[in-house]
Amino acid sequence: MLNIIKNKSLIQILIWVSALLLGIFLGFLNINILNHLFNFIALFFTRLFQCLAIPVIALAVITALSKLTEEKNTGRIFKHTIFYTLLTTFLAAITGLILYMLFTPSNIVVNNTAVETTATSYYEYLVSIIPNNIFQPVIAGNALSVILIAAAIGIALSIAEKNENIKTLSKVIFGIQEILFILIQGLIKILPIGIMAFAAQLSSQIINNSAIGALGKYTAIVLSGNIIQTFIIIPLILLVKGINPISSFKNMLPAIVTAFFTKSSAGTLPVTLNCAENNLKINPEISRFVLPICTTINMNGCAAFILITSLFVMQNAGIHLTLGTMIIWVFIAVFAAIGNAGVPMGCYFLTLSLMSSIGAPIGILGLILPIYSIIDMVETTENVWSDSAVCIMTNKDIKIS
């Protein structure tokens, strides 16, 4: 049986890699009609992920918190999740700071015309998380607001008197969640088509993008921070916990590849849950609680991007960056990343808001925008791998029979 499972896993990986390579090849051909076709397929899969992501997050939080008063494990799971989230996110930001101090990029001459934006202060951003309409966050896909509403509903269910109405409502919610996971399994089966389209899109964009060279050193620092966190720091943490990082990474590979192309932790959540439960055999009670929360608050790549980009913009603005100032910005980046929703370009616009709020010239962010798509792919990959690591470590720490 074990050999059959391994063979199926190997076949799945080969299919995914083949789809990836085929997409890259077809994208480099840069055939107009194919590009339009891949854009349509990529949009189709992106919308499917967006459609499933919010219900997955909401139902996972509701079902987990609804058992808060009857399941002694929920509080322990939450504490471990927060600890590992803060640990990995701070390490990511500190790695970014060290790289920036070692390889500080030169200033660049930019047109400081502001990027057209509706950016607000970080305070206003936090206030906007509190919804004034229960349906608006679901329609807008605001993961943070959805989690806030779902948490309130889940806690209310947990403390409510367990009468017939409450029991019936709970059964309906759990039933919908089971149906949702059946739909996710179906999506996983056709996902190689989407991966091919996403890969073709990327390779086509690289051909037509001439703006990368101007910010090469800055980009190298950001990407290096993500790579170090992904392939050195997180594996070392897993090794310290007595967990095989290579085996864990291989089993989470479908989710990691999906994250790279969707650029959305929230959008990848269905695949992440599927890999955690079916490949790593993580207890669903843990995975369905930890992963939805990590999708929103465990943003390693985002913390590094916010820190490095903010320092780069402030440096170009002539702001003197002392060690104390940079350490303060490590904390700002970490907690800003925790407050960022796991959606495409979420970190970019959050950084834009932060720089706007301190009066820094944001024209540089206009130059970063053409290359941010690649940065976003890499940092989302790191985020999902970190989410997986937090889930794996929590599963090891908490034994649930």
N, C-alpha and C positions, 0 to 999 in steps of 0.2 A: 504493500500500500504506500509506504514511504517513497519507494522508487517511482511509483506512478505519479505521486504529487510532485516530486522533483522534476520528472520529465515534463509534466504539464507546465510547471513554472518556467522551465528552460524554453519550451516551445513558445510560451507567451512572450518571454524576453526577446527571442529571436524575431517574432512577428513585429514587436514594437521597434526593434532596432532596424529591421528591414524597411518598415514604414518610414522611419526617420531618415534613413539614407536615401530612399527613393524620393522623398519630399525635397531633400536638399538638392539632389541632382536635377529634378524637374524645375525647381525654383531658379537654379543657376542658368537654366536654358532661357529664362526670361521671355517666355512666349506669352503674348498678351492674352490670348483666349484661355490659356491654362491659369494664368495669374488671376483672372476674373473667376474662374471655376474654384480655385483654391480659396480665394477671398470669401466666396459664398459658403463653401464647406466649413471654413474656419469660423465664420459668423454663426453658422448653424450650430456648431458644437459649443461655441461660447455662450450662445443663448440657452442651450440645453443645460449647461453647467450653472448659469445664472438662475435658471428656473428652479433647479434642484437645490442650490446652495442654501438659500434662505429657509425653505422648509426643513432641510436637514439640520441647520443650526438651531432653529426655533424648537423643533420637536426634541432634539437631543437635550437641550437645556431644560425644557419643561419636564421631560420624562425623568431626567437625572435628579432635578431639584424636588420633584413631586414626592420622591422617596426619602427626602432629607430627614424627616423625623422617624422614619421606620427602618432606615438603613444606616447602621453605624459607620459604614465605610465611606460615605459621601464626604464627610468632613475631612477625613484623613486623605482622601484622594485630592481634594481641593488644596490642602496645605502643601502636598508634594508638588502639585502642578504649579502653584505660585512660586515655590522655592526654586524649582528647576528652570522656570521661565525667567525669573530675575537673574539667576546664575548665568544662563546662556546669553541673555540679552546684554548684560553688563560686560561679559567677556567679549562679545562681538563689538560693542562700542569702544572698549579699551583697545582691542586689536586695531580698530580703525584709527584711533588717536595715535597709537605708536607708529603705525605706517605713515600717517600724515606728518608727524614730527620728524621721522627719518627721511622721508622723500617729499618734502614740501614742494608742491607745484609752483611754478612761477606765476606772477600776475599776468593777466591777459588784457588787452585793450578791447573794450566792448562798447557798443552803443548802449548807453544806460537808459534807453527808452524802455519804460516798464512793459512787461509782458501783460497783455490784456487778461485780466483775471477778476474773479469775484472773491478773491482771498480775504479772509477775515482774520482777526487776532486769534491766538490759540485759546484764549478765554471764551471767545464767542464760538469757537469750534466745539469746545467742551459743552457749552450750553446747548448747542444745536443737537447734541446727542439725545437730549431729553425731548421726546416727541410730544407734539400737541394734538396728534391724531393717531389713534392706534393702528390705522391701516396705512398711513403714509410711509413709515419705514419699510414695510413689506413691499409696497409698490416701488419705492425708490431703491430698494436693495441695500439699505443702510444697516449693515450687520451689527454695529454697536447698539443702535436703538432697538433692533429686533431682539438682541440678547437681553437688553434691559427689560423689555416687555415680557419676553419668555421667562426670565428669571422671576419676575413678579408673579406671573401666572403659576409657575412651578412651585414657588414658596407658598402661595395661597392654597394650592392643592395639597401641599404637605401638611399645612396646619389646620385645614378645614376638617370639620367633623365628617367622618367617613360614612355618610348616609348613602342611600341608594343612588341619588343623583350624581354625587361626586364619584362614586365607584363606576357608574356608567360612563361618565365623561372621561375618566382616566382610561377605561378600556378602549374607548373610541380613539383617544390620542395615541395610545400604544399600538392600536390596530393600523392607524394611518402611517405610523412610523415603519411598521413591518412592510406595508405595501410600497412605501417609498424606497426601502432597501431592495425590494424586488426590481423596481424600475432602475435602480442604480446598477444592479447586476447586468441588466440588458444593455445599458449604456456602455459598460465596460467592454462588452463583446464587440461593439462596433467602433470603439475608440481608436484603433489603428488608422482608420480612414481620417479621423480628425488630426492625429499626430502627423500624418503625411502632409495634410494641408497646412498645418501650423509651421512645419519645417520648410515647406516651399515658400511660404510667406516670408519667413526670416531670411532665407538665402537670397530671395529677390530683393528685399530691402537693403541688404548689405551691398549688393551690386550698385544700387542707386544712391547710396549714402556717401557723401563726400565731406561730411562735417566732423568725422571722428578724429582725424589727425590733429586738429587744433586744440583738443582737450585731452590728448593722449595720456599725459602723466596723471592728471586727475582721474581719468577713467581707470587707469592701471591700478591706482591706489584703492579705488572703490572695489574693483573686481578682485584684487589680491586679498583684501580684507574678507570678502565673501568666501573665496576659495580656501583661505587658511581656516576660517571658522568651520567650513563644511568638511574639509578633508583632514584637518589636524585636531582642532580644539574639541569638536563634538565627539569624534572617535576616541580621543583620549579620555574624555569624561565617561564614555561608555565602558572603556577598558577598566577604568578605576572602579566602576560598578560591577565588574566581572561579566560584561556583556560583549559579545563578538560584534564589533562595528561593521565588519565586511559582510557578514551574513545578514545583519539587520538592514544594511544599505541595499543589498541585493533584493531582499524581500519587499522593500519599500520602493523599488525602482519604478514600477508603473506610476505611482503617485508623484515621485520626484520628476520623472519625464513630463508628466501632465502639467506639473507646476511650472516647469520651464517654459512651456508653450502657452499656457493659459494666462500666465502672469497674475494669478489670483489664488491666494491660499484658500479663500472661501469657496471659490469655484472648484478647486481640487479636492475639497473635503470629502465628497462621496467616494472618490478613488482612494484617498488616504485611509478612510474608515474600512473600506473593502480590503486593502492590503494588510492593515493592522490586524483585523479579525481573522481573515482567511489565510494569510501567508505567515504571520507571526504568532497566530493563535492567542492574541491578547484578549483578555476577558472583556466582552462587550460592555459590561457595567463600567469598566474603566475607560475603554476607548471612546464610548459614546458620551462620556462626560469630559474627558481630558481634551480630546482633539477639537471639538467645537470651541472650547474656551481658548485653546492654544491658537486656533485659526485667527482669533481676534487679538489676543494680547501677546503672543509669543512671536515677536517680529525681529529676529536677529538681524536680518539683512537690512531692514528698514532703519534700525537704530544706527548701524554703521553708515548708511547712506545719509541720514539726516545730519549726523555729526560731521562727516567729511565734507559734505556739500555746504553746510552752514559755515564751517571754518573757512572753506575756500571762498565763499561769497564775502564773508566779513573781512578776510585778508585782502581781497581785491577792492573792498570799500575803504581800505586804509585803517581799519580798526586794529588796534594793537592787541595781539593775542598772547596774553601771559599764560603761564602754566595753570594758574588758578582759574582763569577764564575758561580755558579748554576743559578743565576738570568739571566745572559747573555745567558746561555744555554736554559733557558725557551724561550727566543726570537728566538734563533736558531732553537729550536724544532718546534715552531709554524710556522715559515716561511718555514722551510724545509717541514713540513707536508702539508702546502698550496701548495708547489711545487711538491708534490708527486702525481703520477697517482693512481687512485683508482683501482688497479689490485692486484691479489694475490701476497703476499710477497714483495710488493712495499716498505713498511716501513723497512723491514729487509735489503734489499739491499741498500736503501738510508742511513740507519744507518751505514752499512758497509762502504759505501763511505765516510761518515763524519769521522768515526774513522780512516780510512786509510789516509785521508787528513791531520790529525793532528799527525800521526805517532804512534797512540795507538796500542797496541798488539790486533789483532783481532781474536786470537785463541779462546777467550771466546765466540765469536759469533758462533764458530763452535759447542760449547756445547749447546748454546741456540737453534740452528737450529732444533734439534729433537723435541723440545716442541713448536716451533714457530707456528706450524700448529694450535694448540689450541688457542694460543694468538691471532693469525690472525683472527680466527673465531669470538672471542669475540670483538675485536676492530673494525672489519668490521660491526658487529651488532650495536655497538655504533655509528659508522659513519653514517649509514643509518638512525638510529633513530634521530640523530642530524640533518641530512639533512631534514628529515620530519618535525622536530620541526621548523627549520628555514623557511621552506615553509609555515607551518601553521601560524606562527607569521606574516610573510610577507603578507599572504592572509588576516589576520585579520586587519593589519595596513592599507592596501591599498584596498579601496572599488572600484571594477571595475564593472560597470553595464553591 
